[in-house]
């Protein structure tokens, strides 16, 4: 099965967010796709910098798929899937 690249923002109380590109097996709307130039994994960090203590959830791919299923309209509107840091 083909992998699709989804734009994700990992957020927590400690920082404004970390941009991620997560590869999942579910189809991703065009508005939420990472460009092919963006590497998979962590991208830009905002807020308190990379040492803010945010941890990626172990089940990140499952959380992204669930968020796409449950809140695709909101995610498409804001341009990324919002996931809470572990």
C-alpha positions as CSV (number, residue, x, y, z in Angstrom):
1,X,0.0,0.0,0.0
2,X,1.3,3.5,-0.9
3,X,2.4,5.9,1.8
4,X,0.9,9.4,1.9
5,X,2.7,12.4,3.5
6,X,0.6,14.5,5.9
7,X,1.4,17.9,7.5
8,X,1.1,17.6,11.3
9,X,1.7,20.1,14.1
10,X,2.7,18.6,17.5
11,X,1.5,20.9,20.2
12,X,1.8,21.1,24.0
13,X,1.4,23.5,26.9
14,X,5.2,24.2,26.7
15,X,5.5,25.4,23.1
16,X,3.6,26.6,20.2
17,X,4.3,23.6,18.0
18,X,6.6,21.5,16.0
19,X,5.9,21.0,12.3
20,X,6.0,17.3,11.2
21,X,5.6,15.4,8.0
22,X,4.1,12.0,8.9
23,X,3.8,9.2,6.4
24,X,0.6,7.2,6.7
25,X,-1.2,4.6,4.7
26,X,-4.4,6.7,4.5
27,X,-5.1,9.1,1.6
28,X,-4.5,12.7,2.6
29,X,-6.4,15.7,1.1
30,X,-4.2,18.0,-1.0
31,X,-4.5,20.8,1.5
32,X,-2.8,18.6,4.2
33,X,0.0,17.1,2.1
34,X,3.6,17.8,2.7
35,X,5.6,18.8,-0.3
36,X,8.0,16.2,-1.7
37,X,10.9,18.5,-0.8
38,X,10.0,18.3,2.9
39,X,11.7,15.5,4.8
40,X,9.7,13.1,6.8
41,X,9.9,13.7,10.6
42,X,10.5,17.0,12.4
43,X,10.6,20.3,10.6
44,X,10.4,23.8,11.9
45,X,10.2,24.4,15.7
46,X,8.5,27.4,17.2
47,X,8.0,28.5,20.8
48,X,10.7,27.6,23.2
49,X,13.0,25.9,20.7
50,X,13.9,22.2,20.3
51,X,14.6,21.8,24.0
52,X,11.0,22.5,25.2
53,X,10.5,18.9,26.2
54,X,7.8,17.9,23.7
55,X,7.7,14.2,23.0
56,X,6.2,12.5,19.9
57,X,3.4,10.1,20.9
58,X,4.3,6.4,20.3
59,X,1.1,5.9,18.3
60,X,1.5,9.1,16.2
61,X,0.5,7.5,12.9
62,X,-2.7,6.1,14.5
63,X,-3.5,9.5,16.1
64,X,-3.1,11.3,12.7
65,X,-5.4,8.8,11.0
66,X,-8.0,9.1,13.8
67,X,-7.8,12.9,13.6
68,X,-8.3,12.8,9.8
69,X,-11.3,10.6,10.3
70,X,-12.9,12.6,13.1
71,X,-11.9,16.2,12.3
72,X,-11.0,16.4,8.6
73,X,-12.9,19.6,8.1
74,X,-11.1,21.5,10.9
75,X,-7.7,20.1,9.9
76,X,-8.3,21.1,6.2
77,X,-9.4,24.6,7.4
78,X,-6.2,25.2,9.5
79,X,-3.9,23.4,7.0
80,X,-2.5,20.7,9.3
81,X,-3.5,17.9,11.7
82,X,-3.1,19.0,15.3
83,X,-1.7,16.3,17.6
84,X,-1.0,16.8,21.4
85,X,2.5,16.0,22.4
86,X,3.0,13.0,24.8
